[in-house]
Amino acid sequence: MKRRGLHWLWLSVAVIGFDQLSKWLALQGLPYGQPLSILPGFNLTLVFNTGAAFSMLSGAGGWQRWLFIALAMIVAVTLITWLARLGPRERWAGAAVSLILGGALSNALDRILRDHVIDFIDVYYHQWHWPVFNLADSAITLGAAILVARTLFRR
C-alpha cells in the first residue's frame, strides 16, 4: 500500500474528522445566522446550505441533495482510483487528491445525515462577504490549488 498513493487516505480521514468536529462545535456554540465577530474581516456565522458551491440550486426543492450525494460518491471513487495509481514520489498529487477527497466526503456526510451542509466561516471586506464556507470547502480549494500549481510549475 505504501508504494501506491493509498497511504494518503489518512489525510482524507483527518479532513473528515476535523471538519465534522468543527461543524459540531459550530452547531453547539453559534446561533443560526447571527455573525460572531472574531477579527476584522472574519466572522463565524452558522448557515445551512442545501445547494452546491455558493448555494447554487439551494432552492431546487430537495432533489439536488441526492444529486450532490451521487456526484460526491462518483468523485470519491475516481479520486481513490487516482490515489491507487500514484507512485511513491508523487507526494504533492497524493496530498492534493486526499484533501479534495476528504472535503467532498465530509460535505456528502452532512447531506446524508442532515439534509444540508453546515457552513460557518464568514470572510468579508467592508460590506462585501465571500459566501460562508467550512473546513471541507477549504480542503477542496487547497487540494485544487496544489494540483493547478503542480501542473503549472512542473519541471
C-alpha positions in Angstrom: 0.0 0.0 0.0 2.9 2.4 0.7 4.2 2.0 -2.8 0.9 3.4 -4.1 -0.8 6.6 -3.1 -3.4 4.9 -0.9 -1.3 5.6 2.1 -2.5 9.3 1.7 -6.0 8.2 2.8 -5.0 9.2 6.4 -5.2 12.8 5.2 -8.7 12.4 3.9 -9.8 10.8 7.2 -8.2 13.7 9.1 -10.0 16.3 6.9 -13.3 14.5 7.6 -12.6 14.3 11.3 -11.6 18.0 11.7 -14.4 19.2 9.5 -17.1 17.2 11.3 -15.7 18.3 14.7 -15.7 22.0 13.7 -19.3 21.7 12.4 -20.4 20.1 15.6 -18.8 22.9 17.6 -20.5 25.4 15.3 -23.8 23.8 15.9 -23.3 23.8 19.7 -22.0 27.3 20.0 -23.3 29.6 17.3 -26.8 30.9 16.9 -28.1 30.4 13.4 -27.5 33.3 11.0 -26.0 35.7 13.6 -22.4 36.7 13.0 -19.9 36.4 15.8 -17.1 38.8 15.1 -13.6 37.2 15.6 -11.3 39.6 13.8 -11.8 42.4 11.4 -12.8 40.7 8.1 -13.6 37.4 9.9 -16.8 36.2 11.5 -18.3 32.9 12.5 -21.8 32.7 11.1 -23.7 29.4 11.2 -25.7 28.8 8.0 -27.1 25.7 6.3 -26.5 25.1 2.6 -28.8 22.8 0.7 -27.2 23.8 -2.6 -23.7 23.4 -4.1 -20.8 25.8 -4.0 -22.1 29.4 -3.5 -25.5 27.9 -2.7 -26.2 27.1 -6.3 -29.5 25.1 -6.6 -30.3 25.7 -3.0 -33.9 26.5 -3.8 -34.4 23.5 -6.1 -36.9 21.6 -3.9 -34.8 18.8 -2.4 -33.8 16.7 -5.4 -30.4 18.3 -5.5 -29.5 16.6 -2.2 -29.4 13.2 -3.9 -27.7 14.6 -7.0 -24.9 16.0 -4.9 -24.5 12.8 -2.8 -24.3 10.8 -6.0 -21.8 13.2 -7.5 -19.7 13.0 -4.4 -19.6 9.2 -4.5 -18.6 9.2 -8.1 -15.9 11.8 -7.4 -14.7 9.7 -4.4 -14.4 6.5 -6.4 -12.5 8.4 -9.1 -10.1 10.0 -6.6 -9.4 6.8 -4.7 -8.6 5.2 -8.1 -6.3 8.1 -8.8 -4.6 7.7 -5.5 -4.1 4.0 -6.0 -2.3 4.7 -9.3 0.1 7.3 -7.9 3.7 6.4 -7.5 5.6 6.9 -4.2 7.3 10.1 -5.4 4.0 11.9 -6.3 3.6 13.4 -2.8 2.0 16.7 -3.9 -0.5 14.9 -6.0 -1.3 12.4 -3.2 -1.8 15.2 -0.7 -3.9 17.3 -3.1 -6.2 14.4 -4.1 -6.6 13.3 -0.5 -7.6 16.9 0.6 -10.2 17.0 -2.2 -11.5 13.5 -1.3 -11.8 14.3 2.4 -13.6 17.5 1.8 -16.0 16.0 -0.7 -16.8 13.1 1.6 -17.3 15.3 4.6 -19.8 17.5 2.8 -21.6 14.5 1.5 -21.8 13.1 5.0 -23.5 16.3 6.0 -26.1 15.9 3.2 -26.7 12.3 4.2 -27.0 12.9 7.9 -28.6 16.4 8.0 -30.0 17.2 4.5 -27.7 20.2 4.2 -24.1 21.2 4.6 -23.1 23.2 7.6 -21.1 26.4 6.9 -19.8 28.8 9.4 -16.6 30.6 8.2 -17.5 34.1 7.1 -14.8 36.2 5.4 -15.5 39.8 4.4 -14.2 43.2 3.4 -16.3 46.1 4.4 -19.8 45.1 3.2 -18.6 42.5 0.7 -18.9 38.9 2.1 -17.4 35.9 0.5 -20.0 33.0 0.6 -19.9 31.3 4.0 -17.9 28.1 3.9 -16.4 25.3 6.1 -13.2 23.4 6.6 -14.1 20.8 4.0 -14.5 23.5 1.4 -11.1 24.9 2.4 -9.5 21.4 1.9 -11.1 21.1 -1.5 -9.9 24.5 -2.5 -6.4 23.9 -1.2 -6.2 20.5 -2.9 -7.3 22.0 -6.2 -4.8 24.9 -5.9 -2.0 22.4 -5.3 -3.0 20.4 -8.4 -3.1 23.6 -10.5 0.3 24.8 -9.2 1.8 21.4 -9.7 0.6 21.4 -13.3 1.8 24.9 -14.0 5.2 24.7 -12.3 6.3 21.2 -13.2 9.9 20.8 -14.2 
